[in-house]
Amino acid sequence: MKQKRKYKRIIFVAATALFTVLFWIALESYRELTKQEEIKKVDQMIAPLDPELNLTVLEEIEQRREYQLEQVEGYLLPEPTLAELSVAPTSELTAFEESPAATGSGSSLELSPQGL
């Protein structure tokens, strides 16, 4: 009889917690959808544009160095091949077993690689 009462109480607490979490998520989602976004730097956005071109910026752009693909190929990282991405066979995987030194004491477990 006490077991049934205990399970009912656990189910009630779990259901209440689930309802609370779902209600909280719904409330936060609604708040995010309805909030007004604050626009920062409004003065810069509504300032009139200068119709004159900034010649110093244009000169800096012209002086930039342009690289051709052949010039930078040595600096690019090679793309991995399908063979490099595949999983190693299980025979090449390293297995661990207890070393003889560890079996004598029993207090510490030392592992040594097998199959190297």
N, C-alpha and C positions, 0 to 999 in steps of 0.2 A: 504494500500500500504506500509506503514511504518512497519507494522507487518511482512509482507513477507520479507522485506529487513532485518529486525532484526533477523528473524529466519534463513535466509540464512547466515548471518554473524556468528550466533552462531554455525550453522552446520559446516561452514568453519573452525572456530577456533577449534571446537571439533575434526574434521577430521584431521586437521594439528597436533594437540596435540597427537592424537592417532598414526598417522604416525611417529611422532618424537619418541614417546616412543617405538614403535615396532622396529624402525631403531636402536635406542640406545641399546635395548636388543640384537638384532642380532649382532651388532658391538661388544658388550661385550662378547657374546658367542664365536664369531670368535676369539677374542683376547685371551680368555682363552684356546681355543683349540690349538692355534698356538704358544703360548709363551713357551720358553725354561725354564725348571725348574732348579733352581740353587741347586746344591748338596752341602750341608754343611758338614763339617768335612771329607773332602776327604782324608786327611792324615791318619786319623784313619781307614778309609775303605780300603785303599790300603796297610796298614802296614802288614808285614808278621805275620802269626799266630805263637804263641809259642807252640811247640809240647809237652811241658811238662805240666802235670796237676798241678794245684794249690792245694796242699794238704790241706792248711788251709781252703779253701772254701769247700772242700769235707768234712772235719771234722765238719764244721758248719752245713752243710746240714744233716749229720748223727745225730747231737745232737738236731736237731729240734724235737719238740714234735708232735706226731701224735695223732689225736683224732678220736675216733670211733663215729659213729652216735648216739649210745646209750648215750654217755657222753655229747653230746651237744643238745639233744632233748629238754631239758628244756629251752634252750636259743633261740631256733628257734621260729620265729613268726608263729602263727597258720594261716592257709589259711582260707580265708572267705568262708562261705558256700553259697549256692545259695539263701537261705532264707535271709541271711544278705545283699546280693547284690540287692535283689528285691526292688521295689519302694513301699513305704508305701501307703496304701489305702487312698483315699481322705477324708474319715471320720476322720482319725487321724491327718490330716494336721491342722495346726493352722491358724485360720482366724482372721483378725483384723477388728475392727470397731471403730467408734469414741466413746470416753469416754464422759460421761455426763458433765464433767468439761470443756471439750473443746468446746462443743456445745453452751455454754452460752456466751463465750467471742468472738468467731469467729476469733480471731487474730491468735491463734496457734492451730495446730491440734495435739492432743495427741492420741496415739493409745494404746489400751489395748488388750491383747490376749483374744480371746473368745474360750471357749471349753476346757480349761485346766483342 
